[in-house]
């Protein structure tokens, strides 16, 4: 009796080829997994083993608000880079987006863990942030490879500034959140540099301004919700 493999080799027309619908279904599955929480990091948690902390209730709430904002940023990064990769025809750039998205999973898991330690939760609006960012990524992917990479570089540049501000705003006694945020910042710098070396184009000033405005809306809302 012929094996299934030999039958498929004999009748190649029976082999189902993946199409655009398969890619969209795959992205929908990934979105559900990101939004469900419980992401697993491939690298050690920057803050190490959990230890007792001496944070007052207001300090804990403030730190949780900032880490919730950071978690939203990682949800958006997942969606943005997956959207940029989905619509990108250049294989080298596509790999770069997928690699950046994979590294951002570590950030997502770290932020989730830190929120649990602070006895808090992720943003209630994460499905909205994910959908909007995925759409932006698809739009960026249609602007050409250099502009697509430029969108990645500018995103990371703004995230660097945002994380740097959090390092200054975190409670003085919250060393654990600071360790997580500092490692995230170093990774984002690496993503920006990679995009720039790959030929990222500088985005027009109005586009950069619109990105900053959207970021302010997101961070201002996610701190509370």
C-alpha positions in Angstrom: 0.0 0.0 0.0 1.6 3.4 -1.0 2.4 5.8 1.8 0.6 9.2 1.9 3.9 10.9 1.1 4.4 8.9 -2.1 0.8 9.6 -3.2 1.3 13.3 -2.7 4.5 13.2 -4.7 2.7 11.4 -7.5 -0.2 13.8 -7.5 1.2 17.3 -6.6 -2.1 18.9 -7.4 -3.4 17.4 -4.2 -1.0 19.4 -2.1 -2.7 22.4 -0.5 -0.7 25.6 -0.8 -0.9 28.2 1.9 -2.7 31.4 0.8 -3.4 34.9 2.2 -6.3 33.5 4.3 -3.9 31.1 6.1 -1.6 34.0 6.9 -4.5 36.0 8.3 -5.8 33.1 10.4 -2.3 32.6 11.7 -2.1 36.3 12.8 -5.5 36.1 14.4 -4.3 33.1 16.4 -1.2 35.0 17.5 -3.3 38.0 18.5 -5.5 35.8 20.7 -2.5 34.3 22.4 -0.9 37.7 23.0 -4.2 39.2 24.4 -4.8 36.1 26.6 -1.6 36.8 28.6 0.8 34.2 29.9 3.6 34.9 27.4 6.8 32.9 28.0 10.1 34.7 27.9 13.1 33.1 26.2 15.6 35.1 28.4 15.8 35.4 32.2 13.7 37.9 34.0 15.9 41.0 34.5 14.7 41.6 38.0 15.7 38.1 39.2 13.9 36.2 41.9 11.0 37.9 43.7 12.0 39.5 47.0 10.0 41.6 49.5 9.6 45.2 48.5 9.2 48.3 50.6 6.8 50.3 48.4 3.9 52.4 49.8 0.4 51.9 48.3 0.7 55.1 46.2 4.2 54.1 45.0 2.9 50.6 44.1 -0.1 52.1 42.2 2.2 54.5 40.3 4.7 51.8 39.4 1.8 49.6 38.2 0.4 52.3 36.1 3.8 52.9 34.4 4.3 49.1 33.9 0.8 48.8 32.5 1.8 51.5 29.9 4.9 49.5 29.1 2.9 46.3 28.7 0.5 48.1 26.3 3.6 49.3 24.3 4.7 45.7 24.0 1.2 44.6 22.9 1.4 47.3 20.2 4.9 46.3 19.2 3.7 42.7 18.6 0.9 43.9 16.4 2.8 46.6 14.6 5.7 44.3 13.6 3.5 41.4 12.6 1.4 43.8 10.5 4.6 45.2 8.9 5.9 41.7 8.1 2.6 40.5 6.7 2.5 43.2 4.0 6.2 43.3 3.3 7.5 41.7 0.1 11.2 42.0 1.0 12.3 38.8 2.7 15.2 40.3 4.6 13.0 43.1 6.0 10.3 40.5 6.8 12.8 38.5 8.8 13.9 41.6 10.7 10.3 42.4 11.7 9.7 38.8 12.8 12.9 38.7 14.9 12.0 42.0 16.5 8.5 40.7 17.3 10.0 37.6 18.8 12.3 39.6 21.1 9.4 41.8 22.1 7.7 38.6 23.5 10.3 38.7 26.3 9.3 42.3 27.1 5.6 41.3 27.1 6.3 38.4 29.5 8.5 40.6 31.8 5.8 43.3 32.0 3.1 40.8 32.8 5.3 39.3 35.6 6.0 42.7 37.0 2.4 43.7 37.0 1.6 40.5 38.9 4.3 41.4 41.5 2.7 44.8 41.9 -0.7 43.1 42.3 -2.1 44.9 39.2 -3.4 44.0 35.7 -2.8 44.8 32.1 -4.9 47.4 30.2 -8.5 46.6 29.6 -8.2 48.2 26.1 -5.5 45.8 24.9 -7.7 44.4 22.1 -8.2 47.9 20.7 -4.5 48.7 21.0 -3.6 45.5 19.2 -6.1 46.0 16.3 -5.1 49.6 15.7 -1.3 48.8 15.7 -1.7 45.9 13.4 -3.6 48.1 10.9 -0.8 50.7 11.2 1.7 48.1 10.5 -0.1 47.0 7.3 -0.3 50.6 6.1 3.4 51.1 6.8 4.2 47.9 4.8 2.7 49.4 1.7 4.9 52.5 1.7 8.0 50.6 0.4 10.8 48.8 2.2 12.8 51.9 3.2 9.8 53.7 4.6 8.6 50.5 6.3 11.9 50.2 8.0 11.8 53.9 8.8 8.6 53.4 10.6 10.2 50.8 12.7 13.2 53.0 13.5 11.1 56.0 14.4 8.8 53.8 16.6 11.9 52.5 18.5 13.3 56.0 18.8 10.1 57.2 20.5 9.9 54.1 22.6 13.5 54.8 23.8 12.5 58.3 25.0 9.4 56.9 26.6 11.3 54.2 28.5 13.9 56.7 29.6 11.2 58.9 31.1 9.9 56.0 33.0 13.3 55.3 34.5 13.1 58.8 35.9 9.5 58.6 37.0 9.5 55.2 38.8 9.5 55.3 42.6 13.1 55.6 43.9 12.7 52.3 45.8 11.4 50.3 42.8 14.6 48.8 41.6 12.8 45.7 40.1 10.7 47.7 37.7 13.8 49.8 36.8 15.8 46.7 35.9 13.1 45.5 33.6 12.6 48.8 31.9 16.4 49.3 31.5 16.8 46.0 29.7 13.8 46.8 27.5 15.4 50.1 26.5 18.7 48.4 25.5 16.8 46.0 23.3 14.8 48.8 21.6 18.0 50.6 20.8 19.2 47.4 19.1 16.0 47.3 17.0 16.4 50.9 15.9 20.1 50.5 15.0 19.3 47.3 13.0 16.5 49.1 11.0 18.8 52.1 10.3 21.6 49.9 9.1 19.2 48.1 6.8 18.4 51.4 5.1 15.5 52.9 7.0 14.3 56.2 5.5 13.6 59.2 7.7 9.9 59.8 8.0 8.3 63.2 7.3 7.9 65.6 10.2 4.0 65.4 10.2 4.2 61.6 10.4 6.6 61.7 13.3 4.3 64.2 15.0 1.2 62.1 14.5 3.0 59.1 15.9 3.9 61.1 19.1 0.4 62.3 19.5 -1.0 58.8 19.2 1.6 57.6 21.7 0.5 60.3 24.2 -3.2 59.2 23.9 -2.2 55.6 24.4 0.1 56.2 27.4 -2.3 58.6 29.1 -5.2 56.1 28.8 -3.3 52.9 29.6 -1.9 54.4 32.9 -5.4 54.2 34.3 -7.2 51.6 32.2 
